[in-house]
Amino acid sequence: MITVILFASLIAFIVLGVPIGIALAAAALTAATSAHLTPIIVVQKMVAGLDSFPLMAIPFFLLAAELMTAGSLADVLFRFASLLVGHKRGGLAHTTIITLGLFSGISGSAVADAAGPGALLIRMMVRSGYPSPYAAAITASASLLGPIIPPSILMIIYALQVDAVSVSRLFAAGVLPGLLIAGALIGYNAYVSRERNFRAEDARPSLRQTLHIIVRAIPALLMPALIVVGINSGAFTPTEASIIAVFYGLVCGMFVYRTLTWSMLPGILARSSFMTAAALLIISASIAVSWLLTFAQAPQTLIHWIGSLNLSPLGFLLAINVFLVAFGIFIEPLPGILVLAPILAPMAASLGIDPTHFAMVMIVNLNLGTITPPVASLLGVTSLVAKVPTSQINREIYPIIVLQLAVLAVITLIPAISLSLPDALGTR
């Protein structure tokens, strides 16, 4: 009964437009009260859930992303990406995808990518003649790379929930799936650009200009490499890596590119604090929801029911994908990971499914919900930036969703895409 009340009230709050963090907390309080539990226990679980050292990586990675955006690193990465594909038909949209792929190696957050460099990229595409709905749809879709290409806030949270995987292994596992998603988006944009006759943006730069762009981009490109190599080599933990990222972004912005000033820091700190507060509220409320589900023995009931179906590993993965696609339409990836990972990961492991492979399937799947109407948080962000109704973006996003589902199917059916790099690096 608690489970029914919990999800019914959660859906009701979401339909009413209540922000997801507050909706989760309110649903937990409603369910606890219906079970005659003292409401204070929900608050206790929320506070206790944040008492975790690895969670400190979240505010620092978000701050690093803000510093990188203000310090013109997004502009540097854009020029580097434009060097590679800007001269091709539809090159500006190609450049947007590559830029957000590179920036995802800094931010770890899809929302940070869409609201930061994504806003700039949409404006540039619209000025160059791209339809606003298409520019917003491509930007939102490319922002999905934020939680998949390392570093990733979602991967840090997943590793905290499931002991069978480590942050370093998940970071390595996300590289090839992220490249596969980016490649699929570039292929789709090439097709659309040819069909709609989008023009090439730039002529090929001269050798001198090329060398200047490459040299200027090196400090920005070293940032994700420093994080991934440092964590996988054991030089520092993900939390320490997030702090290093902040100082790296500060030094690059102030002394390398000289576009970041002391007067800009209060605004940067305010924006990153707001994003951190929102993320931690969602995390703490999700932990309270997870505790209530455990109290109601929902995981045991679900495990027993799925076990009675006698599914093969492949059948289980397909069934879980269908469930997660439906679940992700209404629930953000972060609470989805917190609520479902502790339940589903042990079930996958009992069927012999590699924990790292299952983690990537789950993370990629739940991320699709952020561009799938009706909730689609990333579409909401890009709608505000592009100043175009989400209903118009929806018409452009549906073919991309079908494409992303095909990529998800490939990642699900071919474990080597997720496992080859962490195995080659020897990460555990």
N, C-alpha and C positions, 0 to 999 in steps of 0.2 A: 504493500500500500504506500509506503514511504517513497518508493521509486516512482510510482505513478504520479503521486502528488508533486514530487520534485520536478519531473520532466514536464508535466502539464503546466505547472506554474512558471517554469523557465520559458516555455514556448509562449505562454500568455504575455509575460513581461517583454519578450523580444518583439512580439507582434505589436505591442503598445509603443514600441520605439525606445524602450529603456536601454541605456548603454550596457554592453555585455557584462562588464565587471559587476555593475550594480544588480543586473538581472540575476546573475549567478548567486550573489550574496543573498538577495531577497528570496530567491527560490529555496536556498538552503535554510533560511530562517523559517519560511512557510512550512517546509517539510518537517523540520525539527519540531516546530510547534504542534503540527498535526500528530506527531508521534509522542507527544507529551514529554519531549526533552526540553531541558532548560535552554533558552536561546543563547545564553552566554557561552555554551559549548561550541557554537558555530564561530563566535568571535575568537575563542581560544584556539580553535583549529586554524583559523585564518592567520592569526599572529604567529603561532608555532610553525606554520608552513613556510614562513619567510625567514626563519632562523636557519639559514643555510649559506655557508661561505661561497659556494659556486654561483649562487644567485647574484653576487656582487658584480659578476661579469656583465649583466644586463645593462645597468646604468652606464657603465664605462664604455661599452660598445656603442650604445646610443649617443653618448657624448662624443665619441670619436667620429661617428658619422656626421654629427652636426659640425664639428671642427673641420672635417674634410670638405663639407659642402661650402662653408663660409670661407675656407682657405683656398677656394678655386681648384681643388683637386678634381672635382667633377668636371670642370671645364677642361682641365688638362687631359683627363681620360677621354673626354669627348673628342678632342682634337686628335688624340692618338687613334681612337676607333675610326674617326673620319678618314684618317690617313689610309686605313686598311680597306674601307668599303665605301667611302663617301663619293667616289667617282662613278659608282655603279648606279643603274636605274633603281630608284627607291632607296638611294644610299643613306639619306638622313634617317629613315626608319631602321635600316640595318645598323647605322651608327648608334641609334638609341638602344637597340637590343644589346649590342656589344658593350656600350658604356655602362648600362645597368648591370650587366654581367660582371664587369670589372669592379664596379662600385659595390656589388654584393659581397666582394671579398673584403670589404671594410665594415659595412654596416651590420650585417647579420639579420636585417629586418626588412620585410617587404614594404611595410608602411613607410619606413625611413627612406627607402629608395624612391617610392612613388611621390612622397611629399617633398623630398629634397631635390636631387638631380632630375627626377621625373617631371617636376613642375617646369623646370627650365627647358627640358627636351620637348615637352608638349608645345610650349609657346614657339619654339624654333620650328617645329614641324608645321604648325598652323600658319606661321608667317611665310613658310616656303610653299604653301598651297595644298598641304595635306588636309583632308576633311577632319574637322575637330573630333567627331566620334571615332574615326579610325586611329587618329593619333593617341587618343585617350585609351582605346582598347589595346593597342600595341604596347603602350607604356605600362598599363596595368599588368598585362601578361608577362612582360619582361621583368617586372618587379617581383614576380614569383621566384626569381632566381635568388633573391635575398636570403631566404631561410634554407636554401639548398646548397649553394656554393659556399664553402666555409669562409669565415666563421659564421655560425648560425645560432641564434638564440634558441630556436626550437630544438636543435640538437643538444644543446646544453641541458635544457629542461628534460628532454627524453632520457638522456643518460642519468639524470638524477632520479628518474622514475623506474628505470629498468637497469638492474645491476649487471646484466649480461653483456652490455655494450659500454664502451668508453667514449668520452668526448672526442679524443684524438682519432679513434677508428671511424666514428661517424663523420668527422670532418673530412677524412680521406675518402670515405665512401660517397660523399656528396659531389665530388668533382665531376666524374663522368656523367652521372644523371643530369647535373646542371648544364654541362656542355651539350648533351643530347637535346635537352629542352630548348636551349638557345639556338642550336642548329635547326631544329624543327621550326622555330619562329622565323628565322632568317629565310628558310625555304618557303614558308607561307608568304612572307612579305615579298619575296622575289616574284612569286606567282601573282599576287594581287597587284604589284607595281606594274607588271607587264600587262595585265588585264585592264587596268585603269590608266595606263600610260603615264605613270609618275615619272618625272624626269630625274636624271642624275644631278646631284647637287654641286659637285666641284670637279674641276679638272685635276689631273694628277699634279701634286706639288713638285717643285724642283728638288733636286738632290739636296741642296743646301737647306731648304725648308723641311724636307723629310728628316734630315739629321737633327735639326733643331727641335722638331716635335718629339722625336724619339728620346733625345737627351733630356728634354724637359719632363717627359713622362716617367722617366726611370724612378725618381723618388716615390711617385704615386703607385707605380706598379710593384715596387718592393714591399709595400705595406702588407697586402694579403700573403705574399710569399713569406715574409717575416713571421706572421702569425701562424700559418700552417706548418712551416718547417720547424719553428720553435716549439710548438706544442707536440708535434709528432716525434721530435728528437728528445723530448723530455727536458728541454732547457727551461721551460716554464709552463705553468698550468694555464688553463683557459682564463681563469680570473686574472692571473698575472699578465697574460697576453692582452687582455682588455685594457689594463692600465698602461701597458707599453704603447698600445694603439693610441691612447689619448695623448701621451707625451709626443709620440711620433707625429700625430696630426697637428699638434700645437707648434712643434718645431718647423714642420714643413710649411704651414700656413704663414708663420711669422718671419722665418729666416730664409727659407728656400724660395717660396713663391712671393712672399712679402705682400700678401693680400689680406691677411688676418691682423687685426689691431686689438689692443687691449679694450678699447671702447665697445667692441663687438661681443666680448665675452659674457657680459650680463645677459644679453638676449639669447646667446647660445646656451648658457646654463639654464635659463628659464624654459626654453623649448625642450631641452633634453630631460629636465626634471619633470615636466608635464607628461612626456611620453613614458618616462620611467614609472611615475605614479600610476598611470593607466595600466601599464603592463603588470606591475606588482599587485594591483588590485585584482586583476583577472587571475593571476597565479594564486593568490591567497584564497579567493572565493572558490576557485576550482578545486583547491585542496580540501576545503570544507565539503564541497559536493562529493568528492571522491570518498571522504570519510563516511558520509551518510550512506553512499552506495554500499560501502563495505559493511557498515552497521546493519543495513537491510539485507545483506547477503546476496546482493545482485550479481557480483562476479561469480560466486559459486553456482547460482542458478543458471547463468548464461553458459558457463563452462559445461555444466551437466547437459544442457539442451543441445549445444553444438556437438558435444561428444556423442550424443545419442544419434546424430545424423551420420556418423561414420564417414566423414568426409576425408578424401585424400588431401595431401598437402596442397596440390594445385586447386582442388575444389574449395578448400578452406580459403586460400588467397583470393580466389575469384569472388567467393561469398563475402569476404571481409571488404573487398574493394567496393562492391555494390553498397554494402552497409555504410562504409566511410564516405562514399560520394554523397549519399542521401543525408548522412549526419553532418557533413561539412558544409552543406548548403545553408544550414541554420546556425551552426556553431563555429566560432573562430578556431584556427588551428591550435592556438596555445591552450585554451581550456580542453580542446579535444584530446591533445596529447596527455594532459594531466589526468583527465578522467578515464580515458580508454587504454592508454599504453600499459598501465599496471595490470589490466584485465586481459588484454588481447595478446601481449607479448609472451607470457607463459604458455598460453594455448598454442601459439605458433611454434614455440620451442619444443613442446611435447610432441608435435607432429614432425619434428626434424627440420623445420625451416630455420635457416641461419638467422640469428637475432639481428645482425647488421642489415641483411637483406630486407627483413620484415620492417625494420625501423625506417629504411628509405622508402619502401612502399607506402608506409603509413604517413610519413612526412610529406611526400609528394602528393599523395591523395588528398589529405586534409587541406593542403595549400590551394587546391583547385577550387575549394569552396569560396575563397576570397575573390574569385572573379565569376562565380556562378550566381546569377540572380535567384531569388529576390534580395538576399541580404548583401553579399558581394562588397565587403568593406573596401577593397582596392578600387572597385569601380566608383564607389562614393568619393574617394580621395581624388581620383583623376577627373571625376565629373566636376568637382569644385574648381580644380585647377584649369580645366579646359573650358569651363563655363558652358557646359552642354548637358542637357538632361540625360539621366542614366538610361531612359527608355531608348534614346538614340544610340548610346554606346552598346546597349544590349544587342542590337541588330548586327553590330560588327564583332561582338565577342563570341557569339554562338559557334561560328566555324572554328574559332581558336580553341574553344572548349573541347570540341570534337577532336581536334588535333592533339590537345594535351591528354585527352583520355587515351588516344592511340599510343602516345609516348609512355603513359602510365602502364599500359598493357605490356609494352616492350620491356620496361623496367621490371615488371612483375614476372614475366616469363623467362627473362635472362638474368639470373642472379649475378653473373660475372660483371655486369655493368656496375653494380654496387660493390662487389667484393674484390675485383681484380687489383685495384689500386691499394686499398688497405692491406691486402695480402702481400703485394709486392713490396710495400714499405715495412711490412712486419709489425704493423700496429696491433695492439691487443686491447 
